[in-house]
Amino acid sequence: MPTVRNLGRAASQLLQSSGCGCGVSLVPARAIGVSPRQVASDASFHSVTFSESDHPRVLITGGLGQLGVGLAKLLRKRFGKNNVILSDIRKPADNVFYSGPFIFADILDYKNLREIVVNNRITWLFHYSALLSAVGEANVPLARAVNITGLHNILDIAAEHNLRLFVPSTIGAFGPTSPRDPTPDLCIQRPRTIYGVSKVHAELMGEYYHCRYGLDFRCLRYPGIISADSQPGGGTTDYAVQIFHDAIKTGKFKCYLRPDTRLPMMYLDDCLKATLEVMEAPAEALTMRTYNISAMSFTPEELAQEVQKYVPELQVTYNVDQVRQAIADSWPMNFDDSNARRDWGWKHDYDLPELVTTIFSYLGSDSRIAQAN
């Protein structure tokens, strides 16, 4: 979907100085007649901790994916139910719809997004709309539209309305020429998937908008995320979610990666905690706009051995999907997240044994698990 540029933006570009642009600059504007605002280079939007009477007003895009519903629950507990709006283009389940505000939001519809931000007085935006790695490779044009054009809409609206913006990145933002063990925050990034390319684009565009327009952009590179109550969503690391469902339902699991494929992983609760912590961190504490975060790193074989402590009869076979295996082989084996731990105190709670114990505790009422225990 082509993005419509306008005279307001063209005029602002003519007025801006050359070079890095980290001096006084103009916020981009989409609509003719909207006056661009001048923003000082040291502008820091919403950089103070919110009191009970002055909570942020939050919008989550792509909220019906693996992370959005859990994030909404966490933020509503902290900021109040009505201060957090979940959005997506799909119909929510009844329990999600009645748990708090939900609206339809298409990130490719700039006008609709802008109306939502203005009408709901949004101050924080979590942008989770994206096609993941394997799904994106199956439909590159759609992934390009959602992951890149949609991002441009979000960036422009966030800059225009002085939002604090969070966009997740991923281990997929690295490629086969990146150092893999460990992978630092700053290194060569040449991903081989449209998902990875779009996430590198998001990281760089967010940093550019921060430098050029003063946008308070924050980003975390997530490892593979595992949770007890979500279904796989088309990602390369989703085997680590699927194994629990298959262990419960059939006692048989067919893995699409080699047994020795090591990738960084994280339990959902740690992921959500890190996301909230980086958003609440004082602006002056952040030395970069995009951080690695990590908790554990394991292989399918190591995970299966841990799962078999709870379901000893689990049969594991390996039927390697060459597309997903090639993707996994280009990704980090371990993340170096020392900058996050130094700058804003990141610390994970779950390692592999705690992860498996927690998920099976959640699923423990199932007869197969009850018998195994």
Secondary structure as UniProt FT lines:
FT   HELIX           7..15
FT   STRAND          25..26
FT   TURN            32..33
FT   STRAND          38..39
FT   TURN            41..42
FT   TURN            45..46
FT   TURN            52..53
FT   STRAND          58..61
FT   TURN            62..64
FT   TURN            66..67
FT   HELIX           68..79
FT   HELIX           81..83
FT   STRAND          84..88
FT   HELIX           94..97
FT   TURN            98..99
FT   STRAND          102..104
FT   TURN            107..108
FT   HELIX           110..119
FT   TURN            120..121
FT   STRAND          124..127
FT   HELIX           133..138
FT   HELIX           140..144
FT   HELIX           145..149
FT   HELIX           150..160
FT   TURN            161..162
FT   STRAND          164..166
FT   STRAND          169..170
FT   HELIX           171..173
FT   TURN            176..177
FT   HELIX           194..213
FT   STRAND          216..222
FT   STRAND          224..226
FT   HELIX           236..238
FT   HELIX           239..249
FT   STRAND          252..255
FT   TURN            259..260
FT   STRAND          263..267
FT   HELIX           268..280
FT   HELIX           283..285
FT   STRAND          290..292
FT   STRAND          296..298
FT   HELIX           300..307
FT   TURN            308..310
FT   TURN            312..313
FT   STRAND          315..318
FT   HELIX           322..329
FT   HELIX           338..343
FT   HELIX           352..362
FT   TURN            363..365
FT   HELIX           367..372
//
